[in-house]
Amino acid sequence: MYIVLLSGGSGKRLWPLSNDLCSKQYIKLMNYDQVGGRSARAEKCSMLQRVYGQLADAGLAENTVICASSAQVELIESQLKDAAEVAVEPMRRNTFPAVMLSCAYLLSEKGADPDDVVAFLPVDPYTTGDFFRRVERLGKAIGAEKRTIGLLGGVPTYPSTKYGYIIPEQGGGVETDESGDSLVRVEGFQEKPDEETAKALTGKGALWNCGVFCFKLSLAAEWALKYGVDMDYGQMTADYERLPKQSFDYEVLENWDDIAVIRYHDIWKDLGTWNTLTEEMPEKGIGNVVWDDTCRNSHAINMLGIPMVIMGAENLVVAASHDGILVADKHQSSYIKTCLEHMEDTSRYEERRWGTIKTIDSDEDDGIRSVTKRVKVVAGKETPRHMHRTHTETITVLSGMGKLFLEGIEVDLTAGATVSIAAGKTHAIQAIGTDLRLIEISLGEPGEDIA
């Protein structure tokens, strides 16, 4: 059985901490799952790191592939180190193309058999280890079927209007394994309902749609014929635009007549918004936050190097980063994408496989453009060799030791050292012994790094 984590979404719902370069699943606000000896780890983790750790504890990480955009590959490799294996989307085209590309990767790059089962999981659920054991059971059940698509449905704990619902057939169970779990045939689906409809659905035994679907790889090869695309990964990458820009639910599930679901009875929550995320934050504040004693049911995340003071807040989420500041009622924060539709997406924080980049100032004075960045190169890592055509750089080392490789010349970098790099000069920076931290100031028109 193979697992694919769908992790290519854009980053709007947790703005200003998330953006197109660092989507919500990569923000380190989570606690590691309390299993596998990780309960003692104090550092925060991302949704991706938490879910991948849970997969490892369930013995499923070895055959796990992550599907994401090319812009996110370095961030994934930085967070998962050598464990990461990524099927790279050449562009974002919704979940159906991502599913097809992942299947092509498994068949042509991983050597999977068409009769092998693959399960697709979202990367942002807040759940327990049993969730992944149920995914494994679902895979075994689908392996015994022919053309069935399997789903995982959470047993509702209340009539939620935030989730979609799976409606099982009454009496549609099919015994699957010795534990007594059953595949139940699916009658239909209901998108996020109003409150009265949610109550009626839960009363009839409907299940929350956990976003998990599972099938044999041979079905993907069948779907590929419809669009005239090859199941070779390289060829599908080249032909990616020929696949419809649709969700898997719309393109496949709504038109498929052999769908079954296995019930999941433990904790499950979609951490897709500030409202749901703060419900699982053990701290009410992260960063330099000062509260007065009149605040109620509020959370704050401060990524800036300045104090934040909050007084009299009720049901608020406050989030501040170099990309912007959000002050919102928790319920209303679910609709943030509407407010951001006409706002330019300019990320000021990037995580790479070799370290991090934080833009702390960008300005134009007397016609001269200047950008100031704080850069960290992780010990033992080296930035890619690159050059800039349109601007010069001056770097000042704050701490650590390293080397600058500049047009074949090696320059030692120690705390306090300052070096200027002219436009058009190829260079790279390596950290030696400890992390290397520096300030980088560029003068001139900003442009893409050129390898």
PEZIHU-V612132 format. One record per residue. N is the residue number from 0. RES is the residue in one small letter. SS is DSSP state (@ for helix, = for strand, . for the rest). OMEGA is omega in radians with two decimals (none if undefined). Layout:
BEGIN
n->N res->RES ss->SS omega->OMEGA
n->N res->RES ss->SS omega->OMEGA
END
This chain:
BEGIN
n->0 res->m ss->. omega->3.10
n->1 res->y ss->= omega->3.07
n->2 res->i ss->= omega->3.00
n->3 res->v ss->= omega->3.03
n->4 res->l ss->= omega->3.10
n->5 res->l ss->= omega->-2.97
n->6 res->s ss->. omega->-3.04
n->7 res->g ss->. omega->-3.07
n->8 res->g ss->. omega->3.09
n->9 res->s ss->. omega->-2.99
n->10 res->g ss->. omega->3.14
n->11 res->k ss->. omega->-2.93
n->12 res->r ss->. omega->3.10
n->13 res->l ss->. omega->3.03
n->14 res->w ss->. omega->0.19
n->15 res->p ss->. omega->3.11
n->16 res->l ss->. omega->-3.13
n->17 res->s ss->. omega->3.11
n->18 res->n ss->. omega->-3.07
n->19 res->d ss->. omega->3.11
n->20 res->l ss->. omega->-3.13
n->21 res->c ss->. omega->-3.12
n->22 res->s ss->. omega->-3.01
n->23 res->k ss->@ omega->-3.05
n->24 res->q ss->@ omega->-3.12
n->25 res->y ss->@ omega->-3.13
n->26 res->i ss->. omega->-3.05
n->27 res->k ss->. omega->3.10
n->28 res->l ss->. omega->-3.03
n->29 res->m ss->= omega->2.94
n->30 res->n ss->. omega->3.06
n->31 res->y ss->. omega->3.09
n->32 res->d ss->. omega->-3.05
n->33 res->q ss->. omega->3.10
n->34 res->v ss->. omega->3.04
n->35 res->g ss->. omega->3.11
n->36 res->g ss->. omega->-3.07
n->37 res->r ss->@ omega->-3.10
n->38 res->s ss->@ omega->-3.12
n->39 res->a ss->@ omega->-3.09
n->40 res->r ss->. omega->-3.05
n->41 res->a ss->. omega->-3.05
n->42 res->e ss->. omega->3.11
n->43 res->k ss->. omega->3.10
n->44 res->c ss->= omega->3.09
n->45 res->s ss->. omega->3.05
n->46 res->m ss->@ omega->3.12
n->47 res->l ss->@ omega->-3.12
n->48 res->q ss->@ omega->-3.13
n->49 res->r ss->@ omega->-3.12
n->50 res->v ss->@ omega->3.13
n->51 res->y ss->@ omega->3.08
n->52 res->g ss->@ omega->3.10
n->53 res->q ss->@ omega->3.06
n->54 res->l ss->@ omega->3.12
n->55 res->a ss->@ omega->3.12
n->56 res->d ss->@ omega->3.12
n->57 res->a ss->. omega->3.14
n->58 res->g ss->. omega->-3.07
n->59 res->l ss->. omega->-3.03
n->60 res->a ss->. omega->-3.04
n->61 res->e ss->. omega->-3.14
n->62 res->n ss->. omega->3.13
n->63 res->t ss->= omega->3.08
n->64 res->v ss->= omega->3.10
n->65 res->i ss->= omega->3.07
n->66 res->c ss->= omega->-3.07
n->67 res->a ss->= omega->3.12
n->68 res->s ss->= omega->-3.12
n->69 res->s ss->@ omega->-3.13
n->70 res->a ss->@ omega->-3.07
n->71 res->q ss->@ omega->-3.04
n->72 res->v ss->@ omega->-3.12
n->73 res->e ss->@ omega->3.14
n->74 res->l ss->@ omega->3.10
n->75 res->i ss->@ omega->-3.14
n->76 res->e ss->@ omega->3.10
n->77 res->s ss->@ omega->-3.06
n->78 res->q ss->@ omega->-3.09
n->79 res->l ss->@ omega->3.12
n->80 res->k ss->@ omega->-3.05
n->81 res->d ss->@ omega->-3.10
n->82 res->a ss->@ omega->-3.02
n->83 res->a ss->. omega->2.96
n->84 res->e ss->. omega->-2.93
n->85 res->v ss->= omega->2.91
n->86 res->a ss->= omega->-2.94
n->87 res->v ss->= omega->3.03
n->88 res->e ss->= omega->3.08
n->89 res->p ss->. omega->3.07
n->90 res->m ss->. omega->3.12
n->91 res->r ss->. omega->-3.12
n->92 res->r ss->. omega->3.10
n->93 res->n ss->@ omega->-2.92
n->94 res->t ss->@ omega->3.14
n->95 res->f ss->@ omega->3.06
n->96 res->p ss->@ omega->3.12
n->97 res->a ss->@ omega->3.10
n->98 res->v ss->@ omega->-3.13
n->99 res->m ss->@ omega->3.13
n->100 res->l ss->@ omega->3.13
n->101 res->s ss->@ omega->3.11
n->102 res->c ss->@ omega->3.08
n->103 res->a ss->@ omega->3.11
n->104 res->y ss->@ omega->-3.12
n->105 res->l ss->@ omega->-3.08
n->106 res->l ss->@ omega->-3.02
n->107 res->s ss->@ omega->-3.11
n->108 res->e ss->. omega->-3.11
n->109 res->k ss->. omega->3.13
n->110 res->g ss->. omega->3.12
n->111 res->a ss->. omega->3.10
n->112 res->d ss->. omega->3.12
n->113 res->p ss->. omega->3.12
n->114 res->d ss->. omega->3.08
n->115 res->d ss->. omega->-3.12
n->116 res->v ss->= omega->3.05
n->117 res->v ss->= omega->3.08
n->118 res->a ss->= omega->3.12
n->119 res->f ss->= omega->-3.10
n->120 res->l ss->= omega->2.93
n->121 res->p ss->= omega->-3.06
n->122 res->v ss->. omega->-3.01
n->123 res->d ss->. omega->3.08
n->124 res->p ss->= omega->2.99
n->125 res->y ss->= omega->-2.98
n->126 res->t ss->= omega->-3.09
n->127 res->t ss->. omega->3.13
n->128 res->g ss->@ omega->-3.13
n->129 res->d ss->@ omega->3.10
n->130 res->f ss->@ omega->-3.08
n->131 res->f ss->@ omega->3.02
n->132 res->r ss->@ omega->3.07
n->133 res->r ss->@ omega->3.06
n->134 res->v ss->@ omega->3.12
n->135 res->e ss->@ omega->3.10
n->136 res->r ss->@ omega->3.09
n->137 res->l ss->@ omega->3.12
n->138 res->g ss->@ omega->3.12
n->139 res->k ss->@ omega->3.14
n->140 res->a ss->@ omega->-3.14
n->141 res->i ss->@ omega->3.09
n->142 res->g ss->@ omega->3.13
n->143 res->a ss->. omega->3.13
n->144 res->e ss->. omega->3.14
n->145 res->k ss->. omega->-3.04
n->146 res->r ss->. omega->-3.10
n->147 res->t ss->. omega->2.95
n->148 res->i ss->= omega->-3.09
n->149 res->g ss->= omega->3.11
n->150 res->l ss->= omega->3.02
n->151 res->l ss->= omega->-3.11
n->152 res->g ss->= omega->3.12
n->153 res->g ss->= omega->3.08
n->154 res->v ss->= omega->-3.04
n->155 res->p ss->. omega->3.03
n->156 res->t ss->. omega->3.06
n->157 res->y ss->. omega->-3.11
n->158 res->p ss->. omega->-3.05
n->159 res->s ss->. omega->3.01
n->160 res->t ss->. omega->-3.07
n->161 res->k ss->. omega->-3.02
n->162 res->y ss->. omega->2.96
n->163 res->g ss->. omega->-3.07
n->164 res->y ss->= omega->2.97
n->165 res->i ss->= omega->-3.11
n->166 res->i ss->= omega->-3.14
n->167 res->p ss->= omega->2.98
n->168 res->e ss->= omega->3.07
n->169 res->q ss->= omega->-3.12
n->170 res->g ss->= omega->-3.08
n->171 res->g ss->= omega->-3.07
n->172 res->g ss->= omega->3.06
n->173 res->v ss->= omega->-3.08
n->174 res->e ss->= omega->-3.06
n->175 res->t ss->. omega->-3.09
n->176 res->d ss->. omega->-3.02
n->177 res->e ss->. omega->-3.10
n->178 res->s ss->. omega->3.14
n->179 res->g ss->. omega->3.06
n->180 res->d ss->. omega->-3.11
n->181 res->s ss->= omega->2.85
n->182 res->l ss->= omega->3.13
n->183 res->v ss->= omega->-3.12
n->184 res->r ss->= omega->-3.08
n->185 res->v ss->= omega->3.12
n->186 res->e ss->= omega->-3.11
n->187 res->g ss->= omega->-3.09
n->188 res->f ss->= omega->3.05
n->189 res->q ss->= omega->3.07
n->190 res->e ss->. omega->-3.06
n->191 res->k ss->. omega->-3.03
n->192 res->p ss->. omega->2.94
n->193 res->d ss->. omega->-2.99
n->194 res->e ss->@ omega->-3.12
n->195 res->e ss->@ omega->3.11
n->196 res->t ss->@ omega->3.12
n->197 res->a ss->@ omega->3.11
n->198 res->k ss->@ omega->3.13
n->199 res->a ss->@ omega->-3.12
n->200 res->l ss->@ omega->-3.13
n->201 res->t ss->@ omega->3.10
n->202 res->g ss->@ omega->-3.13
n->203 res->k ss->. omega->3.10
n->204 res->g ss->. omega->3.08
n->205 res->a ss->. omega->-3.05
n->206 res->l ss->= omega->3.02
n->207 res->w ss->= omega->3.08
n->208 res->n ss->= omega->-3.08
n->209 res->c ss->= omega->3.10
n->210 res->g ss->= omega->3.13
n->211 res->v ss->= omega->3.02
n->212 res->f ss->= omega->-2.90
n->213 res->c ss->= omega->3.14
n->214 res->f ss->= omega->3.06
n->215 res->k ss->= omega->-3.08
n->216 res->l ss->@ omega->3.12
n->217 res->s ss->@ omega->3.12
n->218 res->l ss->@ omega->3.12
n->219 res->a ss->@ omega->3.09
n->220 res->a ss->@ omega->3.09
n->221 res->e ss->@ omega->3.13
n->222 res->w ss->@ omega->-3.13
n->223 res->a ss->@ omega->-3.13
n->224 res->l ss->@ omega->-3.12
n->225 res->k ss->@ omega->-3.08
n->226 res->y ss->@ omega->3.09
n->227 res->g ss->. omega->3.11
n->228 res->v ss->. omega->-3.11
n->229 res->d ss->. omega->3.12
n->230 res->m ss->. omega->2.96
n->231 res->d ss->. omega->-3.04
n->232 res->y ss->@ omega->-3.13
n->233 res->g ss->@ omega->-3.13
n->234 res->q ss->@ omega->3.12
n->235 res->m ss->@ omega->3.07
n->236 res->t ss->@ omega->3.13
n->237 res->a ss->@ omega->-3.08
n->238 res->d ss->. omega->-2.97
n->239 res->y ss->@ omega->-3.10
n->240 res->e ss->@ omega->3.10
n->241 res->r ss->@ omega->3.10
n->242 res->l ss->. omega->-3.10
n->243 res->p ss->. omega->3.13
n->244 res->k ss->. omega->-3.05
n->245 res->q ss->. omega->3.03
n->246 res->s ss->. omega->3.07
n->247 res->f ss->@ omega->3.13
n->248 res->d ss->@ omega->-3.08
n->249 res->y ss->@ omega->-3.03
n->250 res->e ss->@ omega->-3.02
n->251 res->v ss->. omega->-2.95
n->252 res->l ss->@ omega->-3.10
n->253 res->e ss->@ omega->-3.10
n->254 res->n ss->@ omega->-3.06
n->255 res->w ss->. omega->-3.05
n->256 res->d ss->. omega->3.14
n->257 res->d ss->. omega->-3.09
n->258 res->i ss->= omega->3.13
n->259 res->a ss->= omega->-3.07
n->260 res->v ss->= omega->2.96
n->261 res->i ss->= omega->-3.11
n->262 res->r ss->= omega->3.05
n->263 res->y ss->= omega->-2.94
n->264 res->h ss->. omega->-3.02
n->265 res->d ss->. omega->-3.06
n->266 res->i ss->. omega->3.00
n->267 res->w ss->= omega->3.10
n->268 res->k ss->= omega->3.06
n->269 res->d ss->= omega->-3.10
n->270 res->l ss->. omega->-3.04
n->271 res->g ss->. omega->-3.08
n->272 res->t ss->. omega->3.07
n->273 res->w ss->@ omega->-3.11
n->274 res->n ss->@ omega->-3.11
n->275 res->t ss->@ omega->-3.14
n->276 res->l ss->@ omega->-3.10
n->277 res->t ss->@ omega->3.07
n->278 res->e ss->@ omega->-3.12
n->279 res->e ss->. omega->3.07
n->280 res->m ss->. omega->-3.14
n->281 res->p ss->. omega->3.11
n->282 res->e ss->. omega->3.06
n->283 res->k ss->. omega->3.12
n->284 res->g ss->= omega->3.04
n->285 res->i ss->= omega->-3.07
n->286 res->g ss->. omega->-3.07
n->287 res->n ss->. omega->-3.09
n->288 res->v ss->= omega->3.09
n->289 res->v ss->= omega->-3.11
n->290 res->w ss->= omega->2.90
n->291 res->d ss->. omega->-3.00
n->292 res->d ss->. omega->3.10
n->293 res->t ss->. omega->-3.10
n->294 res->c ss->. omega->-3.11
n->295 res->r ss->= omega->3.01
n->296 res->n ss->. omega->-3.14
n->297 res->s ss->. omega->3.13
n->298 res->h ss->= omega->3.14
n->299 res->a ss->= omega->3.06
n->300 res->i ss->= omega->-3.09
n->301 res->n ss->= omega->3.12
n->302 res->m ss->. omega->3.13
n->303 res->l ss->. omega->-3.13
n->304 res->g ss->. omega->3.14
n->305 res->i ss->. omega->-3.11
n->306 res->p ss->. omega->3.00
n->307 res->m ss->= omega->3.13
n->308 res->v ss->= omega->-3.11
n->309 res->i ss->= omega->-3.09
n->310 res->m ss->. omega->3.02
n->311 res->g ss->. omega->-3.09
n->312 res->a ss->. omega->3.06
n->313 res->e ss->= omega->3.10
n->314 res->n ss->. omega->-3.13
n->315 res->l ss->= omega->2.88
n->316 res->v ss->= omega->3.12
n->317 res->v ss->= omega->3.14
n->318 res->a ss->= omega->-3.10
n->319 res->a ss->= omega->3.04
n->320 res->s ss->= omega->3.12
n->321 res->h ss->. omega->3.10
n->322 res->d ss->. omega->-3.14
n->323 res->g ss->= omega->-3.13
n->324 res->i ss->= omega->3.09
n->325 res->l ss->= omega->2.97
n->326 res->v ss->= omega->-3.01
n->327 res->a ss->= omega->2.89
n->328 res->d ss->= omega->-3.04
n->329 res->k ss->. omega->3.14
n->330 res->h ss->. omega->-3.10
n->331 res->q ss->@ omega->-3.12
n->332 res->s ss->@ omega->3.11
n->333 res->s ss->@ omega->-3.07
n->334 res->y ss->@ omega->-3.03
n->335 res->i ss->@ omega->-3.10
n->336 res->k ss->@ omega->3.13
n->337 res->t ss->@ omega->-3.14
n->338 res->c ss->@ omega->-3.05
n->339 res->l ss->. omega->-3.03
n->340 res->e ss->. omega->-3.08
n->341 res->h ss->. omega->3.13
n->342 res->m ss->. omega->3.13
n->343 res->e ss->. omega->-3.14
n->344 res->d ss->. omega->3.14
n->345 res->t ss->. omega->-3.10
n->346 res->s ss->. omega->3.11
n->347 res->r ss->. omega->3.09
n->348 res->y ss->= omega->3.13
n->349 res->e ss->= omega->3.06
n->350 res->e ss->= omega->-3.13
n->351 res->r ss->= omega->3.12
n->352 res->r ss->. omega->-3.10
n->353 res->w ss->. omega->-3.10
n->354 res->g ss->= omega->-3.08
n->355 res->t ss->= omega->3.08
n->356 res->i ss->= omega->3.10
n->357 res->k ss->= omega->3.08
n->358 res->t ss->= omega->-3.09
n->359 res->i ss->= omega->3.08
n->360 res->d ss->= omega->3.06
n->361 res->s ss->= omega->-3.00
n->362 res->d ss->= omega->3.05
n->363 res->e ss->= omega->-3.09
n->364 res->d ss->= omega->-3.12
n->365 res->d ss->. omega->3.09
n->366 res->g ss->. omega->-3.13
n->367 res->i ss->= omega->-3.14
n->368 res->r ss->= omega->3.10
n->369 res->s ss->= omega->3.09
n->370 res->v ss->= omega->3.14
n->371 res->t ss->= omega->-3.10
n->372 res->k ss->= omega->3.01
n->373 res->r ss->= omega->-3.00
n->374 res->v ss->= omega->3.00
n->375 res->k ss->= omega->3.02
n->376 res->v ss->= omega->-3.06
n->377 res->v ss->. omega->-3.12
n->378 res->a ss->. omega->3.12
n->379 res->g ss->. omega->-3.12
n->380 res->k ss->. omega->-3.14
n->381 res->e ss->= omega->3.08
n->382 res->t ss->. omega->3.05
n->383 res->p ss->. omega->3.03
n->384 res->r ss->. omega->-3.06
n->385 res->h ss->= omega->3.05
n->386 res->m ss->= omega->3.11
n->387 res->h ss->. omega->-3.11
n->388 res->r ss->. omega->-2.93
n->389 res->t ss->. omega->3.11
n->390 res->h ss->= omega->3.04
n->391 res->t ss->= omega->3.13
n->392 res->e ss->= omega->2.95
n->393 res->t ss->= omega->3.13
n->394 res->i ss->= omega->3.06
n->395 res->t ss->= omega->-3.08
n->396 res->v ss->= omega->3.11
n->397 res->l ss->= omega->-3.14
n->398 res->s ss->= omega->3.13
n->399 res->g ss->= omega->3.13
n->400 res->m ss->= omega->3.12
n->401 res->g ss->= omega->3.11
n->402 res->k ss->= omega->2.98
n->403 res->l ss->= omega->3.07
n->404 res->f ss->= omega->-3.00
n->405 res->l ss->= omega->3.09
n->406 res->e ss->. omega->3.10
n->407 res->g ss->. omega->3.13
n->408 res->i ss->= omega->3.09
n->409 res->e ss->= omega->3.14
n->410 res->v ss->= omega->3.11
n->411 res->d ss->= omega->3.12
n->412 res->l ss->= omega->3.07
n->413 res->t ss->. omega->-3.09
n->414 res->a ss->. omega->-3.13
n->415 res->g ss->. omega->-3.11
n->416 res->a ss->. omega->3.11
n->417 res->t ss->= omega->-3.12
n->418 res->v ss->= omega->3.06
n->419 res->s ss->= omega->-3.11
n->420 res->i ss->= omega->-3.08
n->421 res->a ss->. omega->3.08
n->422 res->a ss->. omega->3.11
n->423 res->g ss->. omega->-3.14
n->424 res->k ss->. omega->3.13
n->425 res->t ss->. omega->-3.08
n->426 res->h ss->= omega->3.05
n->427 res->a ss->= omega->-3.12
n->428 res->i ss->= omega->3.13
n->429 res->q ss->= omega->3.05
n->430 res->a ss->= omega->-3.10
n->431 res->i ss->= omega->3.04
n->432 res->g ss->= omega->-3.14
n->433 res->t ss->= omega->3.07
n->434 res->d ss->= omega->3.13
n->435 res->l ss->= omega->-3.14
n->436 res->r ss->= omega->-3.09
n->437 res->l ss->= omega->3.01
n->438 res->i ss->= omega->-3.13
n->439 res->e ss->= omega->3.11
n->440 res->i ss->= omega->3.10
n->441 res->s ss->= omega->3.11
n->442 res->l ss->= omega->-3.10
n->443 res->g ss->= omega->-3.12
n->444 res->e ss->. omega->3.10
n->445 res->p ss->. omega->3.12
n->446 res->g ss->. omega->3.14
n->447 res->e ss->. omega->3.00
n->448 res->d ss->. omega->-3.14
n->449 res->i ss->= omega->-3.11
n->450 res->a ss->. omega->none
END
